[in-house]
Amino acid sequence: MTQQALPRRDARLGRAFGDDHAVQGVVLLLPGGAVASTRGRSRRAAAAMLPLARRLVRAGEGHDVAAHVLHYRYRGWNGADAHPVEDVEWALEEVVRRYGDVPVCLVGRDIGGRAALRAAGHPAVVSVLALAPWLPGTSEDGGEEPVRQLAGRRVLIVHGTDDEHTGPDLSYRLAVRAKKINPDVCRFEVHTDGHALRQHRAEVLALAEDFALGSLCDRDFARPVADALAAPPPLGLRMPLAAGFGRSLRH
């Protein structure tokens, strides 16, 4: 039996949020997806990233930040093919082509979170934010999920403690391994929240804004983020996201 060829599709960047003529930093947002699927990109998953894209550009006004949502070729990770990672690598090259040598923050949710962590080794990437990342216990070759590509990047993982879709224990274990080679790794736990992080959405968005713009715009991080980055394991990798984070940040 011959293997059926996949439909020919191209990844693409969504329209730019922000002034794309004077860009000093780029946020590349990576939607969620499915473990295995060769169906076309999910418009719903991409649309879920738009509020954060708009928020980051508004908050980064004056710092010339642009944001793009990546539209994958296929909505699935698809085993060793790791299609979203290939799409992120293409998108990073496209960002360099459009904007030149500017720093990039990768922000991914679910499967996009795993893709962000995997693609962090690109020279343009300075930071990675993984929201409820899908992280199987092992990589496709049977070994541990790689972390060496995270060296030299600022990394924040956010996970709900009641996430039944992507195990928070797995993101904690990856964070422990990453912290051994990179001190600039932290992880926040959103207590009683699930995979979509809806219950504490305002706090999660404020945390994402603080981290992404802090890493791109040379801003001081909010005190909880700075403390989490500085703290040794397990403290900095099990930092609780406080209710009301973002209402009155103290740096």
Secondary structure per residue as TSV (DSSP state, phi and psi in degrees):
chain	resnum	aa	ss	phi	psi
A	1	M	-	360.0	128.8
A	2	T	-	-85.2	146.9
A	3	Q	-	-74.3	133.4
A	4	Q	-	-73.0	132.1
A	5	A	-	-68.9	142.2
A	6	L	-	-73.2	149.6
A	7	P	-	-60.2	141.9
A	8	R	-	-78.5	119.0
A	9	R	-	-140.6	161.7
A	10	D	-	-121.7	141.9
A	11	A	-	-71.5	155.9
A	12	R	E	-151.0	155.8
A	13	L	E	-89.2	135.2
A	14	G	-	-66.5	169.6
A	15	R	-	-59.7	151.2
A	16	A	-	-73.8	134.1
A	17	F	B	-97.9	129.7
A	18	G	S	103.9	174.0
A	19	D	-	-80.3	105.7
A	20	D	T	-82.7	10.7
A	21	H	T	-99.0	-15.3
A	22	A	S	-140.5	68.2
A	23	V	-	-98.8	129.4
A	24	Q	S	-109.3	-11.0
A	25	G	E	-164.1	151.7
A	26	V	E	-130.8	135.3
A	27	V	E	-103.8	123.9
A	28	L	E	-108.3	114.1
A	29	L	E	-98.8	131.0
A	30	L	E	-118.3	112.1
A	31	P	-	-70.7	171.5
A	32	G	-	-76.4	-178.7
A	33	G	-	-167.6	-147.8
A	34	A	B	-122.0	158.5
A	35	V	S	-65.2	-44.2
A	36	A	S	-142.7	117.0
A	37	S	-	-171.0	134.0
A	38	T	-	-105.2	15.7
A	39	R	S	-67.9	161.5
A	40	G	-	-66.9	171.7
A	41	R	-	-52.4	149.4
A	42	S	-	-92.2	113.3
A	43	R	H	-64.6	-34.4
A	44	R	H	-64.8	-44.3
A	45	A	H	-65.3	-39.9
A	46	A	H	-65.7	-41.4
A	47	A	H	-63.5	-29.4
A	48	A	T	-66.1	-18.7
A	49	M	T	-90.0	-11.4
A	50	L	H	-64.9	-41.9
A	51	P	H	-58.5	-39.0
A	52	L	H	-68.5	-39.8
A	53	A	H	-59.1	-46.8
A	54	R	H	-64.3	-42.4
A	55	R	H	-61.9	-43.7
A	56	L	H	-64.1	-39.8
A	57	V	H	-68.4	-41.8
A	58	R	H	-61.8	-45.5
A	59	A	H	-69.8	-25.6
A	60	G	T	-92.7	11.7
A	61	E	T	-58.4	133.1
A	62	G	T	97.1	-16.9
A	63	H	S	-108.9	3.1
A	64	D	-	55.7	56.3
A	65	V	E	-99.2	132.8
A	66	A	E	-112.9	154.3
A	67	A	E	-135.8	140.6
A	68	H	E	-132.8	140.8
A	69	V	E	-95.5	129.6
A	70	L	E	-84.0	132.3
A	71	H	E	-103.7	112.5
A	72	Y	-	-70.2	162.1
A	73	R	S	-71.2	-44.6
A	74	Y	S	-129.4	148.8
A	75	R	S	-82.3	-7.8
A	76	G	B	-98.8	156.0
A	77	W	-	-72.1	-46.3
A	78	N	-	67.4	53.3
A	79	G	G	56.7	-137.2
A	80	A	G	-64.7	-17.7
A	81	D	G	-67.3	-30.6
A	82	A	-	41.3	55.0
A	83	H	H	-54.7	-41.0
A	84	P	H	-61.8	-33.3
A	85	V	H	-65.4	-43.3
A	86	E	H	-59.3	-40.0
A	87	D	H	-67.5	-39.0
A	88	V	H	-65.2	-41.8
A	89	E	H	-62.4	-40.5
A	90	W	H	-61.8	-44.8
A	91	A	H	-63.0	-37.8
A	92	L	H	-64.5	-40.0
A	93	E	H	-65.6	-36.2
A	94	E	H	-67.5	-38.1
A	95	V	H	-61.1	-44.6
A	96	V	H	-62.9	-40.6
A	97	R	H	-63.9	-40.6
A	98	R	H	-77.4	-41.7
A	99	Y	H	-114.0	-10.4
A	100	G	-	85.9	-155.6
A	101	D	S	-83.2	79.2
A	102	V	-	-118.3	150.3
A	103	P	-	-72.1	147.2
A	104	V	E	-125.7	135.7
A	105	C	E	-108.2	123.3
A	106	L	E	-90.9	126.2
A	107	V	E	-122.8	112.1
A	108	G	E	-127.0	147.3
A	109	R	E	-117.9	136.3
A	110	D	T	60.6	-121.1
A	111	I	H	-63.3	-33.1
A	112	G	H	-63.4	-29.3
A	113	G	H	-66.2	-42.4
A	114	R	H	-65.2	-41.5
A	115	A	H	-62.4	-39.2
A	116	A	H	-62.5	-44.8
A	117	L	H	-64.5	-40.5
A	118	R	H	-67.2	-37.6
A	119	A	G	-90.9	7.6
A	120	A	G	-66.2	-15.0
A	121	G	G	-74.2	-8.8
A	122	H	S	-61.1	138.6
A	123	P	T	-58.6	-24.8
A	124	A	T	-77.8	-18.8
A	125	V	E	-79.8	126.2
A	126	V	E	-111.2	-19.3
A	127	S	E	-154.7	156.6
A	128	V	E	-137.4	130.1
A	129	L	E	-120.0	116.7
A	130	A	E	-112.5	114.8
A	131	L	E	-99.7	116.8
A	132	A	S	45.8	54.0
A	133	P	-	-66.9	142.2
A	134	W	-	-82.0	113.5
A	135	L	-	-133.3	100.8
A	136	P	-	-62.9	162.9
A	137	G	S	-63.7	-26.3
A	138	T	S	-136.6	159.8
A	139	S	-	-81.9	178.3
A	140	E	T	-64.5	-24.3
A	141	D	T	-89.1	5.9
A	142	G	S	90.4	-5.8
A	143	G	S	-93.2	-169.0
A	144	E	-	-78.9	152.1
A	145	E	-	-59.3	130.5
A	146	P	-	-66.6	148.0
A	147	V	-	-132.1	-10.8
A	148	R	G	-63.3	-25.8
A	149	Q	G	-68.3	-11.8
A	150	L	G	-86.3	-8.6
A	151	A	T	-60.0	134.3
A	152	G	T	83.0	0.6
A	153	R	S	-109.9	153.5
A	154	R	E	-87.6	132.4
A	155	V	E	-130.6	129.2
A	156	L	E	-128.4	127.2
A	157	I	E	-113.3	135.4
A	158	V	E	-124.5	128.5
A	159	H	E	-144.7	137.3
A	160	G	E	-76.8	137.4
A	161	T	T	-70.3	-20.3
A	162	D	T	-104.1	22.2
A	163	D	-	-71.9	114.1
A	164	E	S	-98.2	-0.5
A	165	H	S	-98.2	-45.1
A	166	T	S	-126.6	115.9
A	167	G	-	-63.3	121.2
A	168	P	H	-63.2	-27.1
A	169	D	H	-64.4	-32.2
A	170	L	H	-71.6	-38.0
A	171	S	H	-70.3	-31.6
A	172	Y	H	-65.7	-45.2
A	173	R	H	-62.1	-40.2
A	174	L	H	-64.9	-40.8
A	175	A	H	-62.7	-38.3
A	176	V	H	-60.8	-44.9
A	177	R	H	-67.3	-40.5
A	178	A	H	-66.7	-37.0
A	179	K	H	-63.5	-26.2
A	180	K	H	-68.6	-26.6
A	181	I	H	-109.2	-8.4
A	182	N	-	-148.1	110.6
A	183	P	S	-67.4	-19.3
A	184	D	S	-88.9	50.1
A	185	V	E	-123.2	132.9
A	186	C	E	-142.6	166.0
A	187	R	E	-147.9	132.0
A	188	F	E	-110.0	139.8
A	189	E	E	-106.5	132.5
A	190	V	E	-104.5	99.1
A	191	H	T	-66.5	135.6
A	192	T	T	69.6	4.9
A	193	D	-	-94.3	154.4
A	194	G	-	-99.1	-160.3
A	195	H	T	-64.1	-39.1
A	196	A	T	-78.7	-9.8
A	197	L	-	55.3	40.3
A	198	R	-	-81.5	-34.3
A	199	Q	T	-62.1	-35.9
A	200	H	T	-121.0	44.0
A	201	R	H	-58.8	-43.3
A	202	A	H	-61.4	-42.0
A	203	E	H	-68.5	-39.7
A	204	V	H	-64.0	-43.0
A	205	L	H	-64.6	-39.7
A	206	A	H	-64.9	-39.9
A	207	L	H	-64.7	-43.9
A	208	A	H	-60.6	-43.3
A	209	E	H	-61.8	-47.2
A	210	D	H	-60.8	-44.0
A	211	F	H	-71.8	-48.8
A	212	A	H	-62.5	-47.3
A	213	L	H	-75.2	-30.9
A	214	G	H	-62.9	-38.1
A	215	S	H	-79.4	-26.2
A	216	L	H	-93.3	-32.4
A	217	C	T	-110.1	12.3
A	218	D	T	56.6	39.2
A	219	R	-	-91.6	153.5
A	220	D	-	-69.4	138.7
A	221	F	-	-73.2	153.9
A	222	A	-	-57.6	152.8
A	223	R	H	-54.7	-43.5
A	224	P	H	-61.6	-36.9
A	225	V	H	-69.8	-44.9
A	226	A	H	-60.6	-41.9
A	227	D	H	-65.0	-40.3
A	228	A	H	-65.7	-40.0
A	229	L	H	-65.0	-35.8
A	230	A	H	-82.9	-23.9
A	231	A	S	-75.4	143.8
A	232	P	-	-75.2	161.4
A	233	P	T	-64.5	148.4
A	234	P	T	-88.7	-4.6
A	235	L	G	-56.7	-49.5
A	236	G	G	-75.6	-5.7
A	237	L	G	-110.2	-2.6
A	238	R	S	-130.5	38.1
A	239	M	E	-71.5	121.8
A	240	P	E	-72.9	137.0
A	241	L	-	-82.5	112.1
A	242	A	-	-72.4	143.3
A	243	A	T	-60.5	134.6
A	244	G	T	87.1	4.4
A	245	F	T	-55.4	130.6
A	246	G	T	102.4	-18.5
A	247	R	S	-72.9	-37.3
A	248	S	S	-149.9	76.3
A	249	L	-	-68.3	138.9
A	250	R	-	-115.8	123.6
A	251	H	-	-99.0	360.0
